[in-house]
Amino acid sequence: MTGYTDKIREIAKRLLQSCQVEMVIGFRQGSVPMMSEPCMVRRPEDVDQLMWDSHCGINLANYLTDRKEKIAVFAKGCDSRNMVTHIVENKIKREQLVIVGVPCQGMIDKRKVAEMATAEIVSVRELNSKIEVKTTAGEESIAKAEVLQSNCRVCRHRNPVIFDEMVAEPVAEQADVDPYSDVRAIEAMTPDEKWKYFDDLLAPCLRCYACRNACPLCYCPTCFVDEAKPQWVGKGQDPVDIRTFHFLRAYHCAGRCTDCGACARACPVGIDMRAFTKKLNKDCFDLYGWEAGMSLETRPALDVFKANDPGEFIK
Amino acid sequence: MKNLLEHMGVEPDRIHFSWISSAESTKFVSVVNEISAKVKALGPNQHFIKQEAKGAQP
């Protein structure tokens, strides 16, 4: 995936020079290893900042909300699905966007790399399916497949679903993965076990709301957790309030979440809150055959009523 | 709503949904009786009680 960088710079330069767009949103090298950061480029001479590697996990659709100018944006499979969702929800117009598709082979989970490394990581270099980790103690080589983000591991939409041009040929999709095996494992538990599972999962939560801020779906001007009149949820560290926040946040993403993993990636204490949203994704798929952000034409599952909608829950 | 509540450990019989017209008094009575019987069988809720409220419990 590292070979995309030159092509990305070339495309960005062309689009800016020909004034097709006013801004390009991509990634540049972060200041610490494994943290490529979003970057807005407005001048053709600045395109050399742009790069691409397996640490570009942040969802760039997040930076498009309510923008007024013409923008070129680089999009992985999940980003492109969130861009579809943004367009369908009128947060940006399709005509404003030049979407440059980037076929993705999965992003690296920096926590997994840090766990495997024996000392502090100084730099990380990517070579095909291996990553070379340079630590204060020496050099190590890790297979990329072992340190993929858990959502990338079960991703079935690696190629962008919407694009104006592509950086490279599409990659093969993973056909034999089961995206919902972890959800089924929780479904098989008793109510008490489930409650305990989520209690343990959320125990370290600081209520920093990084998950909400990283999520491209969370664009409300005032989030329900910040509101004081009415106060929907308590603002303290009480486990009930923490759980209510995560439960409601997941609900606001129902039928919209693309499982891009931005929330889990942003979490400073490593909570995988996808356990909530994935259940809703699975339900949407099982009940309505719906996967978010796949097409501009169909209305979202929770947006339409059909006479044959399942209604077993209602007496 | 029900699915995710149950998924995170709320007992299946604790939450109920029903659509009852204002003209369906008998349905209303039977639904309410059924719900209260099911919830009574489960006993008092142990979840969603705040720490401070727990301290106040006898």
Interface residues (C-beta under 8 A of the other chain):
Chain A: V183 I186 E187 P191 D192 E193 K194 W195 K196 Y197 F198 G234 D238 P239 V240 D241 R243 T244 F247 A250 Y251 F276 K279 L280 D283 F313 I314 K315
Chain B: M1 K2 N3 L4 L5 E6 H7 M8 G9 V10 E11 P12 H16 F17 S18 W19 V31 H47 F48 I49 K50 Q51 E52
